[in-house]
Every structure is written in C-alpha cells, then in structure tokens.
Amino acid sequence: MHLSFRSLSAWLLASTAVASATPSSFNVADFKADDIIKRDVAVIGGGSSGTYSAISLKDKGKSVIVIEKKGRLGGHANTYLDPATGTPVDMGIIVFHNITVVKDFHKRFDIPMNRADEFLASESFYDFRTGKAVTQTFTPSGEEMAAAFAAYLEQYSKYPGLSNGTILPSPVPEELYMPFGKFVEKYAIQAAIPAMYYFNPGVGDILSNPVIEQFRYWSSHMAGGVVAGFLGPVSRNVSDLFARAEAELSSSSSVLLSSEVVRAHRSEGKSGIKLVVRTPSGPKLILAKKLLIAFPPKHDFLAPFDLSATEKTLFSKYISAGYYVGILKNSGLPNDESISNAAQDNTEFTFPHLPAAYSFAPSQIPGLQLVTYATGQTTKSLPLSDEAVKADIINTIKRLQKQNPDKFTPTEPEFVVFHSHAPYNLQVRAKDIKNGFYDKLYKLQGQRNTHWTGAAWKGEDSSLLWKYSEEIVVPQVIAGL
C-alpha cells in the first residue's frame, strides 16, 4: 500500500508501429516452433496482483506465462538502493497488512517480516502554491480520531460483500453513492479525515468521492492497521519479494519482460485464447486456456484485446488520479520533519488544491527526500507528463525556499529517481454506482475465457489484492480449466 510519508498519443503511435512489425494473424504456421508458447493461463501485467496470481497458479500445478511491459515485475513496488551504502528506500508499496496471505507469500520466498511503523511524528504544513506556512486549526486528539474511526468501521461493517471485492446490495443504497463529505457529517467522523487523506494519498477530492469509493480505498484492514500496526520486510526492501518471484518464473520460462500484447483473440468454450506478443527477441504466439488480465482496465491500455460492447461500456466509466513518487537530493528541506501541503482557504481540513505535491519527507538516507504528488480525478489515463510533474515539484521547493529563507536552504534540487503510478485509484461516479456498475463489472469474470484482477477490482492495496486473487480469482480460473 502507498503511504504519503515517505503521452497517450505517443503510446498509440508506438502500438501502431508494434502491430505493423508483428504477424497480424494467429496462424500457427506463421510462427517458428520456438516462438509458440502453450500454457494453462496467460497473465497480462506483472504488477503486485499479477505476480501473486501467477505464483499462486504455479503452486497449484498450473502452467503460466506472465507478460509485462516493464523490464521487471512488481508494478508500484519501487525501491531505490543507495549506491554508497546499499540502503533501500521504498517509495511505492511500503507496508502490508498483518494477514495470513501476506505472511504466507513472504514466507514462500524466505523473506522475514516484522512491524513496520517507522512513521514521522513531526509534520509542518505549507501552502505549496505560495510557500507560506499554514496554521492547522482542526487538530483532533488521539481519542477523537479513535472514536471517529470506530464510527466509520461501524458503517463499513454493514456491507460484508466488500471482503470479496465490491459486492453491493441491489438496489444500491443511496448512502453508498452519496458524497463522502455528507457521510462524514452524518456520522460525525471529521476527526478521522485528515489521517485518511494524508496517510494514503492519491484519492483526488476525498469529500466529493462517492462513499463506496472511500470504502474501497480505506478498508477495515487499513483502519485496523493504523491502530494495530502494519508489517514490512525486515530488509525494508519491498522489491526483493518481486525480484525473487521474477527469478523463479524466469527459471521455468514463465515470464516475458519488456513485452506487450499487440493482438488478442478471446473465444468462449474450449478454444481458449490466442495472443500475439511483441518481445525483445521477436514476436511470440501465446496459446492458453485462460487469460488473466491484471492491469488497469482503461480503454487505451486494452486496445489490442478485442473488447466486447459490454466491456467497452463499463471500462469507459472509469476515472482515476495521477499519482507520482520520487526521491530528491539537494532539496534544502529539513532531515527531521515532514513538509505537507495544505490550503488555508480549502474547507475546515485545509486540504491542498490539486494537482500538486502532497508532501516531502526525509528518507532513511540523510540528504534524500521522498516526494509524493497527485492530480484530481480525470478520464485521462496519463493526466500529466513525467517532466511536467517533476518541474512542478522543483518549482514548489523553490517557492518554499524563497518564502522561508530562515528554515529552508536555497539549493538546486535534483531528482535521484522518479516513478509514475498513473492511472491510480480507478473509480466511477455516483450515477454509475447507482446504476449497478459493480454488479455488471463482476459478471465479466470468466466471460470469453478471461478473468480479471488488480486494483480496479478490489482497491489500491496489495495485501487485499493478494487475498482477493487467492480466494476469489485464482479458484475461478482453475475451475474453468
């Protein structure tokens, strides 16, 4: 899970070039024998849920092939290793829930875990638009926060279908698609909101979001973890888990990195699925009984997958946020406190205006600062270019330095590393929730020999995605083989 402390046109052109350079048919005779791969299941997307699902299927005796566009597995698991000391700094996925599936998966790869609650207690607030300090007038006590979270969980517990995805009553109660701000007022849980917003960023306008979208993002496990603590690898290197999974899959020729599907045929019945895949060693033909898609189901990403009319309609409803993480040097920011964005003119909670950086926080390596940045919700999968985000972050630091010369040292900040996690936190609007979007979404599972997993199906939470994949998706895939 992500914690704050710490061009589409170009893509389409690239896809067109790939398609034109690759066999366009699924005729086996067009491919050399060594370029035809037969498996029980093809997993598209080697992020957290795709990697977990592939290992789970393999452990259950099924043959798999994972196809991942990047040169590594792990998705949002971004870890920087300091070349001088070898010290790791996690920037994307940082901690996990203390649940069985998490402990079993780490044990599977001999990775010891312990409590991971090394959070910064000192925090200062500034309006990043001006660089001026902001005085927080709403500062609930620990007891008030605990009471507010308890009230929140009381309402959350009314919907047991949330443990298996986003399974909602029919018709959907109005309370689940009302703006979360109204829900906050109705149940007087204001004291929990600042922690919800800053602790797990990337949600856009939290108070305008439908209640169910907040439930999906802030689960009972998440709220419980705030109280009881989270788990993390003893090494404090989340990426090590995915590197070991990648090594195992590679040893059995079960992963294609820096590769992408350029054409797909998904049929019903025993015909299975066929994929043409561009790889660094040339085109491959994948013949599999089942397909498991584990990346964000946005139209532009799904262009090669011959979508049905229903799939096109549903996936067109998604909106998402842009979310970005990075590490900076020469920031001139303090090494002993977090600097968070706030706006005195924006509600009682002083939430920042987006797009903007959420916060700067010291890393485990002296002199290096972690930064998180996000946009509001948008229909665009890639709302901002990486260069635009990085430029805005640098300009923000410059404003802080100029406005506060007694606190921040004038410097020339530089990025050590930067990662985009867009599109992030896929969700839908209230009218779509009211009209049964999630019921229609889950009915897609298994159609045309295709199953789905990932954050759009459960939420941006690796721990619960593993649980969802293990308990719901993988059994469905195996049952259909």
Secondary structure as GFF3:
##gff-version 3
##sequence-region A 1 481
A	DSSP	alpha_helix	8	20	.	.	.	ID=ss1
A	DSSP	three_ten_helix	28	30	.	.	.	ID=ss2
A	DSSP	three_ten_helix	33	35	.	.	.	ID=ss3
A	DSSP	beta_strand	36	44	.	.	.	ID=ss4
A	DSSP	alpha_helix	48	59	.	.	.	ID=ss5
A	DSSP	beta_strand	64	67	.	.	.	ID=ss6
A	DSSP	beta_strand	79	81	.	.	.	ID=ss7
A	DSSP	beta_strand	88	90	.	.	.	ID=ss8
A	DSSP	alpha_helix	100	108	.	.	.	ID=ss9
A	DSSP	beta_strand	113	115	.	.	.	ID=ss10
A	DSSP	beta_strand	123	127	.	.	.	ID=ss11
A	DSSP	beta_strand	132	133	.	.	.	ID=ss12
A	DSSP	alpha_helix	142	156	.	.	.	ID=ss13
A	DSSP	three_ten_helix	160	164	.	.	.	ID=ss14
A	DSSP	alpha_helix	174	177	.	.	.	ID=ss15
A	DSSP	alpha_helix	180	187	.	.	.	ID=ss16
A	DSSP	three_ten_helix	190	192	.	.	.	ID=ss17
A	DSSP	alpha_helix	193	199	.	.	.	ID=ss18
A	DSSP	alpha_helix	211	217	.	.	.	ID=ss19
A	DSSP	alpha_helix	220	228	.	.	.	ID=ss20
A	DSSP	beta_strand	231	233	.	.	.	ID=ss21
A	DSSP	alpha_helix	239	251	.	.	.	ID=ss22
A	DSSP	beta_strand	255	256	.	.	.	ID=ss23
A	DSSP	beta_strand	260	266	.	.	.	ID=ss24
A	DSSP	three_ten_helix	269	271	.	.	.	ID=ss25
A	DSSP	beta_strand	273	278	.	.	.	ID=ss26
A	DSSP	beta_strand	284	293	.	.	.	ID=ss27
A	DSSP	alpha_helix	309	315	.	.	.	ID=ss28
A	DSSP	beta_strand	319	321	.	.	.	ID=ss29
A	DSSP	beta_strand	323	329	.	.	.	ID=ss30
A	DSSP	beta_strand	338	341	.	.	.	ID=ss31
A	DSSP	beta_strand	356	362	.	.	.	ID=ss32
A	DSSP	beta_strand	368	374	.	.	.	ID=ss33
A	DSSP	alpha_helix	386	403	.	.	.	ID=ss34
A	DSSP	beta_strand	414	420	.	.	.	ID=ss35
A	DSSP	beta_strand	424	427	.	.	.	ID=ss36
A	DSSP	alpha_helix	430	434	.	.	.	ID=ss37
A	DSSP	alpha_helix	437	442	.	.	.	ID=ss38
A	DSSP	three_ten_helix	447	449	.	.	.	ID=ss39
A	DSSP	beta_strand	450	452	.	.	.	ID=ss40
A	DSSP	alpha_helix	462	468	.	.	.	ID=ss41
A	DSSP	pi_helix	469	473	.	.	.	ID=ss42
A	DSSP	alpha_helix	474	479	.	.	.	ID=ss43
###
